[in-house]
């Protein structure tokens, strides 16, 4: 029951009523399949293109964040290496600059992360709604009683034949053809790797 509720919740979140699965779940037990919706979306031609476009869109923001990190590190190094020779006034000025740059970096990073996440979620929702229809058609045509999303519930064992991720990707690409990502663009990330702009901050000397 927990598995069925989780599957229905996934479908409702994608905006598709799971009436077909509900009807089949009360019938004679049949085949059960598993699928990684996230992995499937990222491996479709449309998903790869959309993710490459997203990464290209946010690349300038990422470069700005990296430049801010380098500036902060340079000021920190100057304060550490020249502490004995810098005047008190110069040290105060550098510390003020350091604090302002750190605040700017924090705001820029949080804004970029939030906007990236919003755009990424929109992409998953847009493609996911169409993919659920492909999954439902495939399940009916191939005698599956239930298809479980393994991104949402733990799957402790499943045969290769039960994993529908690759077949669904192929069917989706056939139903919704899309141009390949621009050559030379960023590669589509794996399903488990974060794609948000980096939040790494260099170590800095505390303000005296």
Number of C-alpha atoms within 10 A of each C-alpha: 6 8 17 17 10 16 21 20 15 20 18 13 13 18 15 15 15 17 11 14 19 14 10 17 15 9 9 7 12 12 12 17 21 20 21 17 26 18 18 22 24 22 21 25 20 21 25 22 21 22 23 21 17 18 22 15 12 16 14 11 18 21 13 14 23 19 13 19 19 14 17 23 18 15 18 20 15 14 22 12 11 11 13 9 10 14 11 11 9 13 18 15 12 18 19 13 15 23 15 13 17 19 12 13 21 15 12 18 21 15 14 19 19 13 13 19 15 12 14 18 11 12 18 20 16 15 21 23 16 16 25 21 16 16 21 17 12 16 21 14 9 9 13 19 21 23 21 24 25 19 15 15 13 10 12 6 7 11 8 9 9 16 19 22 20 15 13 21 22 15 16 23 16 12 12 14 12 15 9 14 19 13 8 7 13 17 14 19 16 12 16 8 7 9 17 18 23 15 17 10 16 14 11 16 14 9 13 6
